[in-house]
Amino acid sequence: MASLAAFGRSICPTSPLFPAPACGNLGSLLRPVRHHGSGEAAGEAVLQVDNRCSDQVLDFPGGKVMFVPEMRFLPGSPNERINCYRVLDENGQTISGSRFQEVSKEVAIKMYSDMVTLQIMDTVFYEAQRQGRISFYLTSNGEEAINVASAAALTMDDIVFPQYREPGVLLWRGFTLQEFANQCFGNKLDYGKGRQMPIHYGSSRLNYFTVSSPIATQIPHAVGAAYSLKMDGKNACTITYFGDGGTSEGDFHAALNFAAVMESPVIFFCRNNGWAISTPTAEQFRSDGAVVRGQAYGIHSIRIDGNDALAVYSAVHAAREMAVHDCRPVLVEALTYRAGHHSTSDDSTKYRSTDEIQHWKTARDPVSRFRNWVEGNGWWSEAAEVEHRSSTRKELLQAIQVAERAEKPPLSELFTDVYDRVPSNLWEQEKSLRETIKKHPKDYPSDVPV
């Protein structure tokens, strides 16, 4: 038993962090027991743990930890998945016993009309790209409720750090169809001065940071900005959107840990649409989605039906209350589906069936579901539907014509807005570019002022 006593001292040293239990070292806890019968060889001695120490706790940084005599590994994933919060059923009827944040008639009508506008905008701009009038586009088909309902639950003081599938948030905040068109066509009225790809919107006026293509980079930015709001005592939070693919990036994990430790008032909104372009979630992670990852970092988390506008609105409204008033991060995982291709550069039928896509477009369409609820309250009609769709399409087509005819930003804008005084190396680059254009004028776009 001498060697066992030494082993006991090694795992239960006498120190402030590991106080010696009252029952002594492990040598006194492990005792040989002689079994008799067929279960063990007759007379064979085995070691058994004395349970007298089972009520001891370890006062470890972060909280007290209970000692137990059993060796138990935590399962890799639970037998049952985390439940999903829902208010409306597939037919747009409120589920009996559901609890949700009340929505006024005015807010509900604006939510629905903006969801329809987003649908129309996606259709028209997608067609414009296919006609070669803009270089790229990316739709939000199937995720309209996530866009608009989450935006409706925020205040204008809350700062948005989007991915690239949240134009509905901007639409709710007042970004006009003309401003969307200006950005997609990259004319001189575009706030980014034509430097960004289409759909990379941004608006300082509306507290909406410019979209950045690299996946998940916006997540730690949102945490830092939230911590700044906290330091300044602002009654506001930040919200950052990302897809399930973004949770596979290191930035996601660093951001969640930073936010939890520093108690930053940030809402992490994960659009789990099942696909990171062509990679299904089953090939990304083995955990139960993103919701358990928030819990693992000590963050309040919830899973919601992302195609249920009332569930999205209620969850984000509650998350904002926790973030602002309790000064803590919150993670919302919305289960949804990308009903369109990833972008105009993608053909999603190469990796998922058309039947699957069609099912989500029809049976689980978030716009139709919310319309049924709004109409059920007597706040919408078929006549209002026809009028809104007609007028919106007309306004958007007019905005595209204006944006397409507008002058492009001059060549010199490629070298501005970074330095207060343009350094010599950039002057040399601009000079070299102008000389190249003079030598090869036919290879340079004629609609861009030199």
C-alpha positions as CSV (number, residue, x, y, z in Angstrom):
1,M,0.0,0.0,0.0
2,A,3.0,2.3,0.2
3,S,2.9,3.0,-3.5
4,L,-0.9,3.8,-3.4
5,A,-0.3,6.2,-0.5
6,A,2.3,8.0,-2.6
7,F,-0.2,8.1,-5.5
8,G,-2.8,9.5,-3.2
9,R,-0.5,12.3,-2.1
10,S,0.2,13.2,-5.7
11,I,-3.4,13.8,-6.7
12,C,-4.5,15.3,-3.4
13,P,-1.6,17.5,-2.2
14,T,-1.9,19.7,0.8
15,S,-2.2,23.2,-0.6
16,P,-4.8,26.1,-0.5
17,L,-6.0,25.1,-4.0
18,F,-6.1,21.3,-3.2
19,P,-6.9,21.1,0.6
20,A,-6.3,17.8,2.1
21,P,-9.6,16.0,2.8
22,A,-10.5,15.2,6.3
23,C,-10.4,11.5,5.6
24,G,-6.7,11.7,4.7
25,N,-4.8,10.7,1.6
26,L,-5.8,8.2,-1.0
27,G,-3.9,5.5,0.8
28,S,-6.6,5.5,3.4
29,L,-9.4,5.7,0.8
30,L,-8.3,2.6,-1.1
31,R,-8.6,-0.7,0.7
32,P,-8.2,-4.2,-0.5
33,V,-11.4,-6.2,-0.4
34,R,-11.4,-10.0,-0.7
35,H,-14.3,-11.3,-2.9
36,H,-15.7,-14.8,-2.7
37,G,-17.8,-16.6,-5.3
38,S,-17.9,-17.1,-9.1
39,G,-17.8,-13.3,-9.9
40,E,-14.2,-13.0,-8.9
41,A,-11.4,-15.6,-8.5
42,A,-11.6,-17.0,-5.0
43,G,-9.5,-15.0,-2.6
44,E,-8.6,-12.4,-5.3
45,A,-8.0,-9.0,-3.7
46,V,-9.3,-5.9,-5.5
47,L,-9.3,-2.3,-4.7
48,Q,-12.4,-0.5,-3.7
49,V,-12.9,3.3,-3.1
50,D,-14.2,4.4,0.2
51,N,-17.1,6.8,-0.3
52,R,-16.3,8.8,2.8
53,C,-14.8,11.6,0.6
54,S,-17.7,11.9,-1.8
55,D,-19.0,15.0,-0.1
56,Q,-15.8,16.9,-0.6
57,V,-15.6,19.9,-3.0
58,L,-12.7,21.6,-4.8
59,D,-12.7,25.3,-4.4
60,F,-11.4,26.0,-7.9
61,P,-11.3,29.3,-9.8
62,G,-14.7,29.7,-11.4
63,G,-16.6,27.9,-8.7
64,K,-16.7,24.9,-6.5
65,V,-16.4,21.4,-8.0
66,M,-17.9,18.4,-6.3
67,F,-15.7,15.2,-6.0
68,V,-17.4,11.9,-6.9
69,P,-16.1,8.4,-6.6
70,E,-17.5,7.3,-10.0
71,M,-15.5,7.8,-13.3
72,R,-18.0,9.3,-15.7
73,F,-17.2,10.8,-19.1
74,L,-19.5,13.4,-20.5
75,P,-21.2,12.2,-23.7
76,G,-20.1,13.7,-27.0
77,S,-23.7,14.8,-27.7
78,P,-27.0,14.3,-25.9
79,N,-29.5,11.7,-26.8
80,E,-32.1,14.3,-27.5
81,R,-31.4,17.5,-29.5
82,I,-32.0,21.0,-28.0
83,N,-35.6,22.1,-28.5
84,C,-36.6,24.8,-31.0
85,Y,-38.7,27.7,-30.0
86,R,-41.7,28.3,-32.3
87,V,-44.8,30.5,-32.1
88,L,-46.6,30.0,-35.5
89,D,-47.3,26.7,-37.1
90,E,-46.8,26.0,-40.8
91,N,-50.2,27.5,-41.5
92,G,-49.4,30.8,-39.7
93,Q,-51.6,30.0,-36.7
94,T,-50.3,30.7,-33.2
95,I,-49.5,27.5,-31.3
96,S,-51.6,26.9,-28.2
97,G,-49.7,28.0,-25.1
98,S,-47.0,29.8,-27.0
99,R,-45.5,32.9,-25.3
100,F,-44.3,35.7,-27.5
101,Q,-43.7,39.4,-27.6
102,E,-46.8,41.3,-28.7
103,V,-46.5,43.0,-32.1
104,S,-48.6,46.0,-33.0
105,K,-50.5,46.3,-36.2
106,E,-48.2,49.0,-37.6
107,V,-45.0,46.9,-36.9
108,A,-46.6,43.7,-38.2
109,I,-47.6,45.4,-41.5
110,K,-44.1,46.9,-42.0
111,M,-42.5,43.5,-41.1
112,Y,-44.6,41.7,-43.7
113,S,-44.3,44.4,-46.4
114,D,-40.5,44.5,-46.0
115,M,-40.3,40.7,-46.3
116,V,-42.2,41.0,-49.6
117,T,-40.0,43.8,-50.8
118,L,-36.9,41.8,-50.0
119,Q,-38.4,38.9,-52.1
120,I,-39.0,41.2,-55.0
121,M,-35.6,42.9,-54.7
122,D,-33.9,39.5,-54.8
123,T,-35.8,38.4,-57.9
124,V,-35.1,41.6,-59.9
125,F,-31.4,42.0,-58.9
126,Y,-30.8,38.3,-59.6
127,E,-32.3,38.8,-63.1
128,A,-30.2,41.9,-63.6
129,Q,-27.1,39.8,-62.9
130,R,-28.1,37.1,-65.3
131,Q,-28.6,39.8,-67.9
132,G,-25.0,40.9,-67.4
133,R,-25.9,44.3,-65.9
134,I,-24.3,43.7,-62.6
135,S,-21.4,41.3,-61.8
136,F,-22.7,39.4,-58.8
137,Y,-25.6,38.9,-56.6
138,L,-26.7,36.8,-53.5
139,T,-30.3,36.3,-52.4
140,S,-32.0,35.9,-49.0
141,N,-34.7,33.5,-50.3
142,G,-36.1,31.5,-47.4
143,E,-34.5,33.7,-44.8
144,E,-36.7,36.8,-45.0
145,A,-38.1,36.4,-41.5
146,I,-34.6,36.3,-40.0
147,N,-33.7,39.5,-41.8
148,V,-36.7,41.6,-41.0
149,A,-38.0,40.2,-37.8
150,S,-34.7,40.4,-36.0
151,A,-34.2,44.0,-37.2
152,A,-37.6,44.9,-35.9
153,A,-36.7,43.8,-32.4
154,L,-33.6,46.1,-32.3
155,T,-33.3,49.9,-31.9
156,M,-31.5,52.2,-34.2
157,D,-28.8,52.7,-31.6
158,D,-27.9,49.0,-31.8
159,I,-25.0,48.4,-34.2
160,V,-25.2,45.7,-36.9
161,F,-22.2,43.6,-38.0
162,P,-23.7,41.6,-40.9
163,Q,-22.4,38.8,-43.0
164,Y,-23.8,39.1,-46.6
165,R,-27.3,37.7,-46.3
166,E,-28.9,40.5,-44.2
167,P,-30.1,43.2,-46.6
168,G,-33.5,43.0,-45.0
169,V,-32.0,44.5,-41.8
170,L,-30.9,47.6,-43.8
171,L,-34.3,47.7,-45.6
172,W,-36.0,47.8,-42.2
173,R,-33.8,50.6,-41.0
174,G,-34.6,52.8,-44.0
175,F,-32.0,52.0,-46.7
176,T,-33.9,52.9,-49.9
177,L,-34.2,50.8,-53.1
178,Q,-32.2,53.5,-54.9
179,E,-29.4,53.1,-52.4
180,F,-29.4,49.3,-52.9
181,A,-29.3,49.8,-56.6
182,N,-26.4,52.3,-56.4
183,Q,-24.3,49.9,-54.5
184,C,-25.0,47.0,-56.8
185,F,-24.1,49.1,-59.9
186,G,-21.1,50.7,-58.1
187,N,-21.8,54.2,-59.3
188,K,-20.6,57.5,-57.8
189,L,-23.6,57.6,-55.4
190,D,-22.5,54.3,-53.9
191,Y,-21.2,54.9,-50.4
192,G,-18.3,52.5,-51.0
193,K,-17.4,54.4,-54.2
194,G,-17.6,51.3,-56.3
195,R,-14.8,49.5,-54.5
196,Q,-16.9,46.6,-53.2
197,M,-18.6,43.7,-54.9
198,P,-22.4,44.0,-55.3
199,I,-24.4,43.3,-52.1
200,H,-21.6,44.4,-49.9
201,Y,-23.7,47.2,-48.4
202,G,-22.9,49.5,-45.6
203,S,-24.4,52.6,-44.0
204,S,-22.8,54.6,-41.1
205,R,-26.1,56.6,-41.0
206,L,-28.0,53.4,-40.1
207,N,-25.3,51.8,-37.8
208,Y,-24.7,49.0,-40.3
209,F,-21.1,48.1,-40.8
210,T,-20.0,47.4,-44.4
211,V,-20.2,43.7,-45.4
212,S,-16.9,42.0,-45.6
213,S,-16.5,38.8,-47.7
214,P,-14.1,36.8,-45.5
215,I,-16.1,34.4,-43.3
216,A,-16.6,35.2,-39.6
217,T,-14.3,38.3,-39.4
218,Q,-17.2,40.5,-38.3
219,I,-17.9,38.4,-35.2
220,P,-14.9,39.5,-33.0
221,H,-15.5,43.1,-34.4
222,A,-19.0,43.0,-32.9
223,V,-17.7,41.9,-29.6
224,G,-15.1,44.7,-29.4
225,A,-17.7,47.3,-30.4
226,A,-20.1,45.9,-27.8
227,Y,-17.5,46.2,-25.1
228,S,-17.0,49.8,-26.2
229,L,-20.7,50.5,-25.8
230,K,-20.5,49.0,-22.3
231,M,-17.5,51.1,-21.3
232,D,-19.3,54.3,-22.5
233,G,-22.5,53.4,-20.6
234,K,-24.6,53.3,-23.8
235,N,-28.1,51.8,-23.7
236,A,-27.4,49.7,-26.7
237,C,-25.9,46.4,-27.9
238,T,-24.4,45.0,-31.1
239,I,-25.7,42.1,-33.2
240,T,-23.6,40.1,-35.6
241,Y,-25.0,37.6,-38.1
242,F,-23.2,34.6,-39.5
243,G,-24.0,31.2,-41.0
244,D,-23.5,27.7,-39.7
245,G,-20.3,27.6,-41.8
246,G,-19.0,30.6,-39.8
247,T,-19.0,28.6,-36.6
248,S,-16.2,26.5,-38.0
249,E,-13.9,29.5,-38.1
250,G,-11.5,30.3,-35.3
251,D,-12.9,33.9,-35.1
252,F,-16.2,32.5,-33.9
253,H,-14.7,30.7,-31.0
254,A,-12.4,33.5,-30.0
255,A,-15.3,36.0,-30.2
256,L,-17.6,33.9,-28.0
257,N,-14.9,33.4,-25.3
258,F,-14.0,37.1,-25.3
259,A,-17.6,38.2,-25.1
260,A,-18.4,35.7,-22.2
261,V,-15.3,36.7,-20.2
262,M,-15.7,40.4,-20.7
263,E,-19.5,40.4,-20.5
264,S,-20.0,42.3,-23.7
265,P,-23.5,43.2,-24.7
266,V,-23.6,41.4,-28.0
267,I,-26.2,39.2,-29.8
268,F,-24.6,36.4,-31.8
269,F,-27.2,35.4,-34.5
270,C,-26.4,32.2,-36.3
271,R,-28.4,31.5,-39.5
272,N,-28.2,27.7,-39.5
273,N,-29.5,26.9,-43.0
274,G,-27.9,23.5,-43.2
275,W,-25.4,24.4,-45.8
276,A,-22.0,26.2,-45.9
277,I,-22.2,26.7,-49.6
278,S,-22.1,23.0,-50.6
279,T,-20.9,21.6,-47.3
280,P,-23.7,20.2,-45.1
281,T,-23.7,20.6,-41.4
282,A,-23.1,16.9,-40.9
283,E,-19.6,17.4,-42.5
284,Q,-18.9,20.5,-40.4
285,F,-19.4,19.5,-36.8
286,R,-20.7,16.8,-34.6
287,S,-22.2,19.0,-31.9
288,D,-25.9,19.8,-31.8
289,G,-25.7,22.9,-34.0
290,A,-24.4,26.2,-32.7
291,V,-26.7,26.5,-29.7
292,V,-24.6,24.1,-27.5
293,R,-21.4,26.0,-28.5
294,G,-22.8,29.1,-26.9
295,Q,-23.6,27.2,-23.7
296,A,-20.1,25.7,-23.7
297,Y,-18.6,29.2,-23.5
298,G,-21.0,30.2,-20.7
299,I,-23.4,32.2,-22.9
300,H,-27.1,32.2,-22.6
301,S,-28.4,30.5,-25.8
302,I,-31.6,29.6,-27.6
303,R,-32.6,27.7,-30.7
304,I,-35.5,29.1,-32.7
305,D,-37.5,28.5,-35.8
306,G,-35.9,30.9,-38.3
307,N,-38.9,30.7,-40.6
308,D,-41.3,32.0,-37.9
309,A,-41.3,35.8,-37.9
310,L,-42.9,36.0,-34.4
311,A,-40.4,33.6,-32.9
312,V,-37.5,35.5,-34.4
313,Y,-38.9,38.8,-33.2
314,S,-39.6,37.6,-29.7
315,A,-36.3,35.8,-29.2
316,V,-34.2,38.8,-30.4
317,H,-36.3,41.2,-28.3
318,A,-35.6,39.1,-25.2
319,A,-31.9,38.7,-26.2
320,R,-31.5,42.4,-26.5
321,E,-33.0,43.0,-23.1
322,M,-30.5,40.5,-21.6
323,A,-27.6,42.0,-23.5
324,V,-28.3,45.6,-22.6
325,H,-29.7,45.4,-19.1
326,D,-27.7,42.4,-17.8
327,C,-24.6,43.3,-19.8
328,R,-24.1,39.8,-21.2
329,P,-23.7,38.1,-24.6
330,V,-26.5,36.0,-26.0
331,L,-26.5,33.5,-28.8
332,V,-29.5,32.8,-31.0
333,E,-29.4,29.9,-33.4
334,A,-32.2,30.1,-36.1
335,L,-32.9,26.9,-38.0
336,T,-33.8,27.9,-41.5
337,Y,-33.1,27.0,-45.1
338,R,-31.4,28.8,-48.0
339,A,-34.1,28.3,-50.7
340,G,-31.9,29.9,-53.4
341,H,-28.5,29.2,-54.7
342,H,-25.6,30.3,-52.5
343,S,-24.9,33.1,-55.0
344,T,-25.0,33.7,-58.8
345,S,-21.8,31.8,-58.9
346,D,-23.4,28.6,-57.5
347,D,-25.7,25.9,-58.7
348,S,-27.1,24.2,-55.6
349,T,-28.8,21.4,-57.5
350,K,-25.4,19.9,-57.9
351,Y,-25.3,19.0,-54.1
352,R,-29.0,18.9,-53.0
353,S,-32.2,17.7,-54.6
354,T,-34.7,19.9,-56.3
355,D,-37.4,18.2,-54.3
356,E,-35.8,19.3,-51.0
357,I,-35.5,22.9,-52.3
358,Q,-39.1,23.0,-53.5
359,H,-40.4,21.6,-50.2
360,W,-38.8,24.5,-48.3
361,K,-39.9,27.0,-50.8
362,T,-43.5,26.0,-50.5
363,A,-44.4,24.2,-47.3
364,R,-42.0,26.2,-45.1
365,D,-42.0,29.6,-46.7
366,P,-41.6,32.2,-44.0
367,V,-43.3,35.0,-46.0
368,S,-46.5,33.0,-46.6
369,R,-46.6,31.8,-43.0
370,F,-46.4,35.4,-41.7
371,R,-48.9,36.6,-44.2
372,N,-51.5,34.1,-43.0
373,W,-51.0,35.5,-39.4
374,V,-51.3,39.1,-40.5
375,E,-54.3,38.4,-42.6
376,G,-55.9,36.4,-39.8
377,N,-55.7,39.6,-37.7
378,G,-57.5,41.5,-40.4
379,W,-54.4,43.7,-41.1
380,W,-53.8,42.7,-44.7
381,S,-55.7,41.8,-47.8
382,E,-55.3,40.4,-51.4
383,A,-55.8,44.0,-52.7
384,A,-53.0,45.3,-50.5
385,E,-50.8,42.4,-51.6
386,V,-51.2,43.2,-55.3
387,E,-50.7,46.9,-54.8
388,H,-47.6,46.5,-52.8
389,R,-45.9,44.0,-55.1
390,S,-46.8,46.1,-58.2
391,S,-45.6,49.4,-56.8
392,T,-42.4,47.9,-55.3
393,R,-41.4,46.3,-58.5
394,K,-42.0,49.5,-60.4
395,E,-40.0,51.5,-58.0
396,L,-37.1,49.1,-58.1
397,L,-37.0,48.9,-61.9
398,Q,-36.9,52.7,-61.9
399,A,-34.1,52.7,-59.3
400,I,-32.0,50.3,-61.4
401,Q,-32.4,52.5,-64.5
402,V,-31.2,55.5,-62.5
403,A,-28.3,53.6,-61.0
404,E,-27.2,52.2,-64.3
405,R,-27.1,55.6,-66.0
406,A,-25.3,57.3,-63.2
407,E,-21.6,58.1,-63.7
408,K,-19.0,55.7,-62.2
409,P,-16.5,56.9,-59.5
410,P,-13.4,58.4,-61.1
411,L,-10.2,56.4,-61.2
412,S,-8.6,58.5,-58.5
413,E,-11.0,57.1,-55.9
414,L,-9.1,53.9,-56.0
415,F,-6.4,55.6,-54.0
416,T,-8.3,57.7,-51.5
417,D,-9.9,57.2,-48.0
418,V,-7.1,55.3,-46.5
419,Y,-4.4,57.8,-45.7
420,D,-4.8,61.5,-44.7
421,R,-2.0,62.2,-47.2
422,V,-1.5,59.8,-50.0
423,P,2.0,58.2,-49.7
424,S,4.5,58.2,-52.5
425,N,4.1,54.5,-53.3
426,L,0.4,55.0,-54.0
427,W,1.2,58.0,-56.2
428,E,3.5,55.8,-58.2
429,Q,0.8,53.1,-58.5
430,E,-1.7,55.6,-59.8
431,K,0.8,57.0,-62.2
432,S,1.6,53.5,-63.5
433,L,-2.1,52.7,-63.9
434,R,-2.8,55.8,-65.9
435,E,0.1,55.1,-68.2
436,T,-1.2,51.6,-68.7
437,I,-4.6,52.9,-69.6
438,K,-3.1,55.2,-72.2
439,K,-1.3,52.3,-73.8
440,H,-4.3,50.0,-73.8
441,P,-7.4,52.3,-73.9
442,K,-9.6,49.6,-75.4
443,D,-9.1,47.3,-72.4
444,Y,-10.3,49.9,-69.9
445,P,-14.1,50.5,-69.3
446,S,-15.2,53.6,-71.2
447,D,-17.8,54.5,-68.5
448,V,-15.2,55.1,-65.8
449,P,-13.8,58.6,-65.8
450,V,-10.0,58.7,-65.9
